[in-house]
Every structure is written in structure tokens, then in C-alpha cells.
Amino acid sequence: MGSLALPLKEQLKAGRQAAISAFQSTGNPERLLVRLRQCVDAALIDAWRAFDLPRDAALVAVGGYGRGELFPYSDVDVLILLPSPPDAELQGKLEELVQLFWDIGLQLGHSIRTVDECLSESAADITVQTSLLEARLLTGNRKLFHHLQECFDAAMDAQAFFQAKVLEMRQRHAKYEDTPYSLEPNCKESPGGLRDLQVILWVAKAAGLGDSWHKLAERGLITRTEASQLKQKERAFKDIRIRLHLHTGRREDRLVFDVQTPIAETFGFRTTETRRASEYLMQHYYWAAKAVTQLNTILLQNIEAQLFPQPAIPQPINERFIEVNGLVDIARDDTFEATPYAMLEVFLLIAQHQELKGMTARTLRALWHARFKINAAFRRDPVNRALFLQIIQAPQGITHALRGMNQTSILGRYLPNFRRIIGQMQHDLFHVYTVDQHILMVVRNVRRFTMTEHAHEYPFCSQLMANFSRHWLLYIAALFHDIAKGRGGDHSQLGAVDARNFCRDHNLSKEDTELVTFLVEHHLTMSQVAQKQDLSDPDVIRNFANVVKDERHLTALYLLTVADIRGTSPKVWNAWKGKLLEDLYRITLRVLGGEDPSVDHELENRQEEALKNLRLYGLPTNAHEKLWQQLDVAYFLRHDASDIAWQTRVLHDRINVEGAVVKCRLAPIGEGVQVTVYIKDQPDLFVRICSYFARKNFSILDAKIHTTKHGYALDTFLVIEPAFANNYRDIISLIEHELKQLLESQEALPPPSKGRLSRLSRTFPVTPTVDLRPDERGQYYLLSVSANDRNGLLYSIANVLAKYKVNLHTAKIMTLGERVEDVFLVDGPVLNHARSQIQLETELLEALHI
């Protein structure tokens, strides 16, 4: 049959190319899927007929191919149906046939079964059962195929099938984090995607309720408008999936960052001054997925009600709503039409009554269709404004209510500026959620500070929140803190205007309005001060205290900042950032309380506390004196009292040691390893230490570099490596041994590696920046760098600094997902000359580039 393969392959190739060319001209996805299926149908039928096969056998299309549509690079699933198990001769022929199918270029999924075997496999495997549900005869014995269909239909247990498919769907949703808003969604498998639409049609068909949106509408399970919407969304997802296959040249269903822009451009989206082309595409995708999720809930409830009828014993809630089996139902079909404020009231009821698990399909449908009534007049109505504030102020269920309002498009209708950021992506390499989902995550995080069952997560935040009156103001600030993203301009300033207008419209007091507006305007300030500025500088603390003004504003900003950073990505928050923020909070609180932030006062406090800690080690009272005589004020201001005590215990009797002292301990913050290095100062010391950590894949979160009066380097590093998260104790002695050996050997260091960028960083590269300027006192220089993160980056920077003999005093390392923003406090003769400064900055930029 080798002679048959080539013409069939050419026939199939020509048919595919013609179908794809037609799609590229017309943009009709359904027509392409049908034409591709017809091409494959013809090739399979011609191949089947070329073999001398028994007349009582049949070739059957199953799965998606059986449904009558075929994506460009999808598998072709077929069933060779036989009246009885094949003998050796027939088995050989069938193997040749299957080989021919492969030879002509098909990605084949095949099975050879009798009717009884089909039924047995179907009963044991829900995937096989689903595949046979869409069986379609290609060629062969029609009577045998009809017999299979009759037996399959008779064996179908619609209730068991429904339960299995719903469970399968929930497991799939969990795999994709139960959200359609993943920044790299799978248009087939993610919640709200094509598979969710297929699940509805599968369970409906199994229950005999119809196999198309039109038929489901005829049965009253959905309205004609909903059927039209579902068909429209299905078409959109099919279109995206087709373009993904054609662009990548393979079966690819994920809208990964690499392909989003080229796919967007095939739809005609173009990059503007404020948004990428991919952002327009993805926002359209998320709106479609959101609609599918909503309609999917309605349909599955209706199908479940048909399959599992339950006696409903309605319990009145009020004159507009009743409870039916734990769900809120409207008392009348026109409830939302007659009393539009009920569209907000229903969410307030869900927040107030924990026994209510959601809404009936009838309520969801009515809400979905009535949402257009939320207009300017609705938003001005004092009743509606009061209801919205009641939801925000509810003692429980706030997050659930707001998420439900967002899912049903009520929140975006009530807050028009919120609607603009629904489904909006954030290509800043550290947000992993769309803007609306990030905002709701931040609300959730703030809310958790009020809940005793979550007090163990962030005890200090929970303690502060317990004493914070009118904590619901923080929810409003969280709702508005990023609401102006994507408009161009400073989103903090623009968002503050939106927040002020909201507070005014909802009759908040002048004091509360000022707090909310302050929080939105300054929601980035505390993290920037904590992570980029020198907290040992009294002027930094004094300036920040002047910004927050009082304890209430400081506490509110601290709580919102922690919630905000935690709501960006699981990778962004770490214990070190938590410590920096808490340190800034506590120092500023003391200053607001009247404590003198001067250097002398802080030095006295720090030394006194360090001595208290030192006594716990059982050392003589004067054990610290020789070491401390060699340390200047900057050392004491830049180190915690506990760090000073630990280093004093380690070094008090080794002040003039030959060689290196390397000591490690588990970091007091509860994450990572704290490493102290003590050795006679040398020009390339920082480079050597960075080279070691780079080779070991450790990330340096913080570095404090100090030179004693008698010429010794006393450097402290905080390093982490996620792979050792639970085994840091096991590597402490290894670090101490290997790093000491490296520092004493003086062996030549390898050149810095350029490293490899992650896929995300390659898609959204950060333009490296270097900023070098004197500090306010003119004593040191602040060197700020920004670039894509990669292994060995700090080693590359340190190499350049060593080359120009730049002295490093502190390094503040801030990693924001895939981006780093590092700030170094440096000095050196080369910085006093403009030409050499430019040369240094140029080489640093080269080191940051890949």
C-alpha cells in the first residue's frame, strides 16, 4: 500500500492548504473546522476502501473529530468497529491500515473494538464514554454502527455521567487555579474555555436534552439570547485556538506570552501609547471567559435540576427573596426589574447569611439580564449607595460578595472605572493576576487580617487590625489603589481622584475621605522607602514620618502595603520584605510618638539593646569592648541589635585573626541563611563572595558591607535558595567551609556568566537602567539599577564595581518577580570625575544586558 500513501498524503495536504487559505481570507473559524474534517474524512474513507476489509466492519470518528470539527493540528480519533474480535489475518490488515493513516500525515488516536468491548471500556472510563458520545460513522457497516449507538444509549446513566463530568470539570479547574484570569490561559482547558462549553453539551446530550445551543434554548434550559451569546463565545475561542495552531505549527492551546502579541495582530489589534496589542486581545478573552463561566453555572444548575429533581421548600428571606435549598432565589421573575436596588441587596444577603451558598440559576439569569439597568441614575440613588456601603461594612462575606459582584458584572457596572480594568493584564513581570483580580486579592488579604482563624499568618498585622477602627475603609482603599492602571499617567494620583469622588458620593466623613485618598495616593510609598532607602538614616525616617503624619495613617498604610505586595504574586513576598516593612513601621511609630530620631539617640538605643542580647550568650560584661572600638557609628545604625550581638559573640576573641572567619545561622526572619564574613579587607572581596553565591544559585536579598577602623571587612549577607527551603541547617557548615576556602585561596575568579533569562523575561524584557547620584549629604553615592533578573546578575555588577575600585557599603536587593531593582550605597575616587562616572555607568549597562 506504499503507492497509495503518497497520493492520499498529497490530496490531504492540498485540501488542508486550501481550507487554511480560505480561513485566512474570510476569517470564518467554523468553516475551516468543517473543511479540515471533510479533508480527513475523504482521505480516511479512500484508504479504508482500498483495503479488502470485511463488509460487516465500520470506521467511526469519535471525540472532537466525531463531533464534526477538526482543528489544524488536533489528533484524529477513530474507532475501527468489528462484529467480533479479529483473527490474525484481519489483525494484520488492520495494522497495515493504521500504518497507512500515519503515513499520510495524520496524528492518529485509534482503537479496534467490538460493540461489547466498547461498552465495557465505556463503563470503566469516563473519557472513553465521552468520546463515544460523539461517535460519527465514516464508512462501513451502518447497521453495526447503529447497534453500537442503541446499546450505548441504553447503557448510559445520565445521572452518573453528569456527576462524573462535573467532578472532572472541578478537578480541571483546580489544576488551572480555579480562575479564567490566568495571564497565560489555556483556551481549551482553563475555566471559562472551550472545554467548559463542551461539558454542557455532553451532559445535555447524555440526558437527552439536546446537543446544540439552539436545542437547549428550545427546551427552556437557556434563553435564545443566552444561546446566541454562548455560540458567539464558542466561535471566539475556536478562532483563537485555530490561530494558535497555525502560528505555532503544532497543537498548542495555551496563550503563552510569546504568542499573545502575534495572535493579537492577526485579529487586527495594535499597540498604542498606553497598552500593548496583546492586552487588548487578552481583555477580550477574559470578558468571553467570564461570560462562559457565568452561563456555565446557570446551565449546569438547570440540567442538574432536570436530572435530580428535589422537592423545593422555599423559605422567605424578605418580600423580594426566598431561600431554596441553601440558594437565594427571587420571589418573582421581575424582581430586579421592579426593584433594581435588589441587584445589590442580593449580595448583601449572601454576605449576611452564611448559610446561603449562592444563587439559583433563575436568580443568576435574571441578574445577568438586568445588569444593564445599573446606569448613572442607579449609581446616584442614595438607596443603592447605602446598600453598597453596607456590603463593604458587612462583618463577614465581603470578599465572597465582591467576587460574586465582579463575576456577574454588577461591580463593574456600579463602579465604571473598575469595569475598565476587568481582564486588564499587567506586564510588569511580578503581577500574576489581571488588575481586577489583583484588586480583589488585596481586599481579601486585608480582610484576612480581621479574621481570628488567619491570625497565625501575619500576627502583627492581625494585632494592628484588631485595634483599628472602621477597618472597612481599608477595603475601599484596596478597591481603588490600582483602579487607574492602564490610563496613562500616575495611576496612584488618578486613583486618588476616583477614591475621593467615591467617598464624597457615599457621604463619608472628611476624615475618612482623607484617609482613603491618602492610602490610594501613597500605596507604593512605604514599600519604596523600606526596600530602596537606608532605614538607618534618620532623615529617611523623619521624611517618611512627615508623609504619614500620625499613627492611624501609618498603620493603615502598613496594612495595605503588606496586603498589596502579597496580592501580586506568591513569588514576590518574602520574610525579608516583611521585616523591612515592619522595621520601618516600628521606627516611624517611635518618631511619631516623639522619640528623637537623631543618630546619637539611635546609636545609644541600638548598643544598649545589643548588650542585653549579648548577656544571653554568657560572655563577660566587657567582652564586646575590643571589637566595638574598631566599629564606627554607621555599623551600629545599619545592623539590628540581635545581629550586633551575634557578630560580637562570634568575633570578640578573633579581632586580629589571620585568614577568614565565615559564620552562618538561620536567618532570624525565619527564611534563608544569614552569613557573616570577617577578613582583612581586599579590593575584590565582594566580587569573590558574590561569585560563590552565584555558583551555588543562592539569591542575595541583603548585603551590609563594613570596614573596621583597623582594616578588616565585616560583611553580612542574607541569602536564600528555594530548593533548600526546609533544609537550610544542612548547608550551613558547607557554606562556612567552602566560602572560607574560596576567600583564603585567592584563586582566579571565572568571568561573570551572562546567564539565561526566563521565558517570561524574554517576552517582556526590562530595559536596563543605571542611575548614579550623590546622596543628600554628599558623602556617598546612590547607585540604582533595574534589569531582568537572572542568576549571577549581582556578580556581574560587583565585577564592574571592583574594576573601578568602587567601595560598596550597603546593597538593597529588591526582586519583583522577574525584575530586579537594586540600590547600592557606594563611594570611591572614580565617582568624583564626570568622565569616569560615564564609563562606569556604560559598563554597568553592558553587564545588565544579555
N, C-alpha and C positions, 0 to 999 in steps of 0.2 A: 504493500500500500504506500510505499515511498513516493511513487509517482503521483498519488492523489494529494499528498500533503502540500506540495508546492502551489498548485493552482488554488486549493482551498485557502491557503495562507495568503496568497495574493488577493484573492476575492475578499477575504475578511479585512485585509489591510486597506484595500481601496474603499470598501464600504465604510470603515471607521473614519478614514480621512475625509470622505465626502460628508459624513454626518458632522464631524467636528468643524469643517469649513462652514457648513450651513449654520451651525451654532454661533460661530464667531461673526457671522454676518447678521443673523437675526436675533441672537441672544435668547432663544427660546429653550429653556432647560428641559421641559417635558418632552419636546420633540426630539432633542438629542438622545435622551434616555431610551425612548421608544425605538429610534433608528439604530442605536447601538445594539439594542436587544434583537431587533429584526435581522441585523447582520449576522449576529451569533446564531440566532435561530436557523437561518438559512445554511450556514456552514455546518452546524451540527446535524441537521436533517440530511444534507447531502452526504456527509460522512457515514451516517447511520445506514442510509440506503445503499451505499457502496459495499456494505458487508452483507454476507448471506446469513442474516440473523433470523431466529425463529419468528414466525408471524404472530405468536402469542406474547411477545415481549414488547415493552414500551420504553420510550425515552421521555423522561419527565423533568421539567425545570422546577426547582424548588428554591426556597429562600427569597432573597430580593430579586433574583433573576426570575423566579417563578411568579413574582408579583407583576412582572411585565416591564421592568425598568432595569437598565444596566448603566452604572457609572463607568467612565473611561477606563479605570484600572481596577475595578472591583473583580472579585472572584466570580467565576461562573459555576454555580452549584447545580449538579444534575443527579438524578436518580435513574439507574437502569433497573426497571421493574420487571421481574420474572414471575411466571406462574409457579415455578418450583426451583429448588437450588440447582445451579448449573453443573453439568458434568464436566469432565476435564477438557473435552474438545471445545465446548461453549465457553468455558472459563478462559481458554487461550484466545479465542476470538475477541472476547470482551476486553481482555488485557491489551490486544492489538488496537482495538477501537479507542480505548482510553489513551494509549500512547499517541494515536493519531490526533486526538483532541489537543494533547500537549504540543505536538509537533506543529500544529497550525497556529500556535501562539496564544492559546487560552490559558489563563490562570484558573486551573480546574479544581473544584471540590466535588468528589464523586462518591457514590455508594452503589452497591449492587445488592438488591434485596428482593425478597418475595413480599407479598402483602402481609403475611403473618409476621415476618421479620420487621417490617415497617411498623406494625402495631406494637410489637414487643419493644423495639427501640424507642418508639414514641412514648410509651408508658414509663420508660425508665429515664428519659432525658427530655427536659422541657425544651431544650434547644432544637432537638430533632422534631418534637411535636410542633413547635412554632414554624420550622422550615416546611413541614408537610402541610401546614395550614394554608400555605400559599402555592401549593403544587399546581402545575400547568402542563398539560400534555403537549409535547413537541411533535412526536411521531410514534407510530407503532400501534399496538392493540388498544383501541379506545375502550372496549368492554372491560379489559383488565384494569385500566385506569379508573373507570367509573366504579368498579368493585372496590378498589382501594379507597376512593372517596366515601363511598357508602359505609364501609367498615370504620374508617377514620371518624366520620361524623357520629356514628353510633357509639364509638368508644370515648368520644370527647366528653369530659366532665367540665362543663363551663365554669362552675364554681371553683374547682381545684385549679383550673388553668388561670383564672383571674387572680387567685391568691398567689400562685407561683410567679406570675408575671409582675405583680405589684411588688412582691418581695425582691425579685430580681432587679426591678427598677430602683428600689430603695438602696440596694447594695451598690448598684452602679452610681447612683447619686452620691453615696458616701465616698466612693472612690474619687469622685470629682469634687469633693469638699462641699457637697450639697448646695452649690451655687452655680447659676448660669453666668456669673460675672468673673470667672477666671480670666486673667489677662491673656492667656493662650488657650482658649476653649477648644474642645473637640466638637465640631459642628454636628457630628453624628451621635456621640455618646454622652456629652455633657448635659446636665439638667436643662430642659427647655430646648433641646436639639431635636434632630430628626428621629432619633430612637424613641423619644417620648411620644411623638406623633404616631409612630408605628405601633407602640404598645396599645394605644387607644384602639386603633383599627383591628389589631389582633384579638383583643379581648371582646370587642364588639362583634367581630365575625364569629368567634368561638361561641358566643352567646346567641347567635342568630339575630343580632340587632342591626346588621348592615356591615358593608365593607368599604364604605366611602363616606366622605363628609356630607354629601348630599343625602344619602340614605339615613344617616344618623339624624339629620335635620328633619327628614320626613317622619321618623319615629318619635320626634319630640325631645330627643336627648340633648340637642343643641338647637339654637335658633338659626335661621338662614344667614343672619349677619355673622354669627359666630362661625358657621361653616365656611363662609366666604373668607373670614379672617384666617382660619386655620389653613385653608387652601393657599392663601396668599403667603403665609409664613412658611409653609412647607415648600412652596416654589422658591422662596428666597434662600432657604437652607440648601435645597438641591442645587441652586445656581452657584452658591459659594463652594459647595463640595465639588462640583464639576470643575470649577476654575482652579481649585486646589489640586485636583488630579492632573489637569492639563499643565499647570505651571510647574509642578514638581516632577512630572513624568512617572509617577508611581501612585499607589494607593496611599493617599495622605489626607487625613480628615482633621488634622489639628491646624488651627490658625495660629501657628507659632510666629513670633515677632519677625523672623526673617522674611516671611512671605506676606505679611499683612499689607505692607505698602504696595508691592507689585499687584496683589489681588485687588486692593482698593483702586488702583489706577485703571484696572480693566473695567471697573464699574463707572469710571469717569470722575472719581473723587480726586481732588488736587490739594496739595499742601498750601496752606495760607499762612499769614503772618503769625497767627496765634495757635494754629492746630495743624497737625500732620494729616496727610490723606488717610493714613491707617486709622486715625482717631475717629474720623467721620464714618468709615466703614464699620469699626467696632461698635460705635454707638448705635448704628442701625442694627447690628447683630444683637446687641443686648436688649434693645427695645423689642425685637422679634422674639427672643428667648423668654423675655419677661411675659409677653402676651401668651406664649405657648404654655408656660408654667401655670399661669392663671387659668387658662381654658382647660388645661390638662386636669387640674384639680376639680373643676366643675364636672367635666365629662366622666372622670373615674368615679366620682360620688354618684352620679346618675346611673351609671352602669352597675355599680355595686348595689344600689337600691333596687334595681331590676332583678339582680341575681340573688340578693339576700334581703328580701323584704322583711322589715322589722315593724312590729306594732309601735307606732309613734304615740307617746303620751305627752302632748305639749304642756309645758309649764309656763304660765305667763311671767314675763320679766317686768314689762310695763305695757302700756297700750300700743306700743309700736313693735315690740319684740317678744318672742317666746323662745323657750329652750326646748330643743328636740334632740334627745339622746346625746346631751352634752354639747350641742352645737347651737349657735344663735340663728334663729330663723325670723324672717319678717312676718309680722302679723297679717299683712295684706300685700298683694303683689305690687301695689302702687305706693308702698310706704315711703320710699325715697323720693318719689315724685311729689307726694302730698306734703311731706315734711323733710325738705332737703337737709336740715341740720342733723337728721338721723344718720347721715353718712359719716359724721364724726362721732355721734353718740354710740354707734355700734362698737367702735374701737375702745371707747371709754368703758363700755360694759365688759368687754373682754379683759381689759386691764383690771377692772374692779372685782371681777368674779373669776377666781382661779379655776373653778370647776368647768368653765366654758373653754373648750379646746379649739374652737374655731367657728367658722360659719358654714351653714348648709349651702349646697350648690345653688339653691334658689336665691339665697341672700347674696352670695358672691356674684351670681349673674346679674341680679338687679343692681348691685353696687357698680359692677363693671359698666353697665349701660347708662347708669345715672351720673357717672363721674363728670360728664360734660356740663352738668348743672353748676359745678363749682367754678364760678366766674368772679369778676371784680365785685359784683353786688354781694355774692355769697361771702367773700372774704371780708367785706366791710361790715357784715351783720354782727352786732355785739354778741348775739347768742352763739354764733359759730366761733367767735374769738374766745369767748369764755369757755366753750367746750374744748377747744384746742389746748388752752392753758390747763384745764382740768386733766387732760391726758398727760401733759408734761409733768404735772404735780402729783399724779397718782402715786400712791405708796408702793405699788408693785405693778408688774406687767408693762412697764413703759417701753422697754426695748422690743418686746413682742408686738406691742401695739404699733410702734413706729415702723417696724419692718413690714407688718401687715399693711399699713397705710401706703408704704412705698410699693409693695408688690401689687396692690390694687390700683396704683396711680393716684390715690387720694392725696398723699403727702405732696407730690409734685404739683398737683392741681391747686392745693391750698397755699403752697409756697412756690410761686412761679420760678424764682431763681434756683430753687432746689431742682426743679424739673429740668433745668438747663444742664445740670451736671449728672443726671441719671445716665449711667452707662458710659460716662466720660473716662477715658484712660488717663493714666499718669505715667508718662515716660521719663521718670526721674530715677529709675534703677533701684529705688528702695520701697516704693509703694507696690504692693502686690494686689491691691483691690482697686476697682473703679472708685471715682470720687464719692459717689453716693454711698457705696458700701463701706468705704473707709470712714465716712462721717458717722454712719450708724454703728460701726465698730467702736468708734471713740465714745459715742453715747453709751454703748454697752459697758465699756471699760470704766467710765465714770460711775455708772450705775452700780457696778460690782463693788465699788468702794463703800457703798452703803449697806451691803448685804453681809450679815454675820457669817454665812456659810462660805464666803470668799475671803474672809479677813486674813486667812493664813497666806494668801497670795502676796499681798503687799500690806503688811501690818501697819506700817507707818501711815500710808495713805488712808487706810480704814480708820485709824485713830484720829487723823485730822478731819476726815469727813464726818465722823460721829459728833464733832463739836462745831460743825459748820452749818449755820442756819440758812434756810432757804436754798438747800443744795440743788434744787431743780433749776436754778439759774445757770448752773454749770452745764445742764443738758442743753439749754438754749444756746450757750456759747459753743458747745460742741457741734450743734446743728449748723451753726453759721461760720465756723472757723475756716472752712475750705470752700464755702459756697460760691465764692467768686473765682474759683480756678477756671482757667481757660478763656477768660475775658480779655486778657492782656492787662498790663499794669500790675500794681501790687495787690495781690488777692487779699492780703491782710487789711489793707486800707479800704478796699472796695467792700469786703465782707463786713467791716465795722459799720459802714454806712447802712448796709442791709439789716444788720442786727439792731442798729439804733432805730430804724424805721419800724421794725417788728415790735420792739419794746414800746415805742410810742403808740402804735396801733392797738396794742394789747393792754394799754393803761398800766404799764409797770411804773413803779416809782422812779424818781430822778436818780436816787441812789442805786437801785437795781439796774437801771438802764446803763448807768455809767460803768458798773462792774462788768456787765455783759459785753459792752462795747470795748472796754479795756482789754478783756480777755481775747476777743477776736483779733483786735489790732496787734496785740503783743504775744500771740500764741506761739511764736517762734523764738521770742526773745530769750527766755530762760534757758532753753537748750543751747542756743548760740553762745550765751555767756558761759554756761557750765562747761561746754565742750571745746570752746575755742579761745577763751580768755584765761588769764592767770589768776586763779582764785586766791593766791597768796598776796596779791596786790591790793592794798586797802582801797585804792582809788576805784578799782573794778567793782568791789563790793559796795562802796559808797555810791557810785553811779547807778548801780542796779537797784539799790535801796531807794534812790530818788525816783526811779521809774515806778516801782510798785507802791511806794508811799506808806502803806500800812500792812499790818499782819493779815487782814482779811484778803486783800488783793494778792499778797504773796502766796498765801495758802491756796487760793483759788487757781492762781497761775501754775503753781507746782502740781496740783492735782490734774489740771487739764493737760499740762505738758507730759506727765507720765502716761496718761491715757492716750494722748496723741501719738507718742513715739511707739507705744505698744500696739497701736492700731494701724501702723504702716505695714509691718511685715514681721513674722516671727524671728527673722534673722537680724533685724535692726536693734532690738532691745537686748541689752545685756546688763549684768550686775554692775559693771564699771560705770556705765551711763547712769544707772540708778544711784550709785554712790556720789558721782559728781553733782547730780541734781539735789540729792539730799544734803550734801555738804554746803552747796550754795544756799539752800533753804535755811539751814541752821545758822550759818554765818550771818546771813542777811537779817534773820529774825533777831539775832543778838544786837545788831546795829540799830534796827528799828526800835528795839527796846531801850536804846540809849547807851549801849556799850560803845566804848571808844574803839574805832577800827584802826587806830594807829599801829605802826609797826612795833613800837615798844610794848604796847599793851598785848598785842597778839603774840609777840615773842615770849613774853612772861607767861602767858597762859599756856602756850604750847610746851614750854620747857617744864613748867610745873606739872602738867598732866603726864608728860613723858617720864618724869621722875617717879610719879605714883605707879605707873606701869612697870617701871624698871625694878621697883622694890619687890614686885611679884615674882621676879626671877631669882630672888635671894642673893643678889650681889651686894657687896659693901656699899655704904652710902656715898662714898667718893669714887666709885668705880667709873663713873662717866667723865670725870674731870679732864683727863688727858686727851681723850678723843674730842670732847666738846670744845676744848681750847683751840683745836685745829679747824673748827667749823664756823662759818660766818652766818650772819642773820638769814641770808637767802635760803640756806639749807633748812633751817628750822621752820621757815614760813612755807616751804614747798612740801614738807613731809608731815603726815599725821603723827600725833603723839605716839600711837602704837608702833608706827614704822620706826620712829626715832629710838624708841625703847628696844625694839628687836635688833636694829643695827648696832646699837650701843652694846647690847649683850654679846653679839657676835664678834665685835671688833675691839672692845675695850682693852684687851690684852694683846692686840696684834697691830698696834698703831704704826709700827715701822717694819712690818713684815716684809720679807723678801718673797717674790713671786706673787701669786694672785690668791685672793680669797673669794670663793664663789659660794654663796649660801642661798638656798631656796626654801620657801614654805608655801603651803596652800594659801592662796590669797584670802585675806580676811573678809573680802566681799562675798566669798562663797563660790567663786568661779575663777579658774585659772591658777597660775603659779606666779608668786612674787619672787623675783630674782635680784639679789644684791651682789654687785661686783666691786671689789676693793683691790686696787693695784696701783703701782706707780704710774702716773699719767703718761700717756704716749699719744702721738698725733692721730693714729688710725684706730684707736681703741673702740670708738662707737661703731666704726665700719666692721671691725672684727666680730663684735657681739652681734650686729645685725646679720652678718654672713652666716653665723651659726644658726640663728633662729630661722633664717630663710631656708637653709638646707633641711631643717627639721620640720618645715611647714608650720611653724608657730607664727601666730599673728601677735604683733606688739600693740597692746592697747594704750600703754602709757610708758613714758620714759622720763626719768628725772636724772639729769646729769650734773654732778657737782665735783669741784676740785677743791681739796682741802688746802689749808694755808701752807702745809709742808709738802705739797706736790703730789698727793695721791688722788686718784679718781675714786669717787664713791657714787656709783651709778645704780639706779633702781629701775627695774622693768616689770611690767605686768604683762604676761603673755598667756595666750590661750591656744588650744588646739582641740576642736570639737571631737576629733577621734579619740581623745583621752579624757573626755568629759567626766567619766566615772572612775578614772584610774590615774589621776594626777600624782597620787602618792608614789605610784610605782616608777615614775620617771624622774622624781626629784633628784635622787642620787645620781642618775645618769646625766642630767643637766650639769650638776655640780662637778662631776668628774670630767666630762667632755669639754665643757666651756673653759674650765681651769686649764686643761691641757692645751687647748687652742690658744689661749691668751699667753701662755708661757712659752709656747713653741716658736712664736714669731714666724711661722711658715707663710709662704706667699699665699695671698688670697685669690680665689678664682675671680674672673671678671663677672660683673653682675649679669644675670640672665635676663633677657627681655621678658621671659615668662609667657604665659598664654592667657589671653582674655577668655572669659566665659562667652557662651553663645549670646547671652543677653547683652553683654558689653560690646560684642562685635556688632550687634544690630543697632544699639543705641550708644555709640561711642561718646565719651565725655571729652570735650576739647580741653586738653591740659592747660592749666593756668598756673602762673607763678607770680606772687606779689611780695615784694620786699620793701619794707618801710620801717623807719625808726619808731620806737615806742614813744609814749607821751613824754617820758623823761629824757629821751635822747641817749640813754645808757646802753640799750640793746636794740637789736632789730627784730621785727616780727616777720618771719618767712611763712607765707601761706601757700600751700599747693593744693591743687584739685586735679584728680585724674581718675580713670577707671582703675578699680582695684585689681591687683594680681599678685601672685606670690613673688617675693623678693623686691617689691617696689621700694620699701624703706631702705633696703640695702643699696639700691641704685642711687637713691637720694643721698645717703650717707657717703657713698663713694665720691660724689661730686663735692660735697662739703669738705671732705678730708683733703681732696686735691687742692682746694683753695684755702686750706688751713682756717676754715671757719669753725669757731668753737660753739658747741651746742650746749645749752643749759637746760632746756626742757623740750619735750616733744609731746604734743597732744594729738593723739591719733583718733580721728573720727571716721568710722566706716559706716556708710549709709547704703546698705545693700551691696550694690556693685560699684559704688562710687566712694572714693576717699577724699576727705577734706582735712589735711593735716596742718597743724600750726607749730612752728618751731621758734624758740627764743634763742637768738644767736648773736655772736659778736665776732670781731676779727678785723685786722688791719685792712684786708681787701675790701671791706664794706665801706670804707671811707673814701673810695675813689669811684667816680661815676662809671668810667670805662670798665674797670674790673667787675663792678656790680652787674653791668650789662652782660659781660662774658659769663659770669656765674649763672645769671638767670637763663641765658641761652642754653648753657649746658644742662641745667636742670630740666628745661623743657624737652630737650633731646632725650634725657633719661626717662621722662614720663611717657614719651611716645613709644608706641610699639610698631 
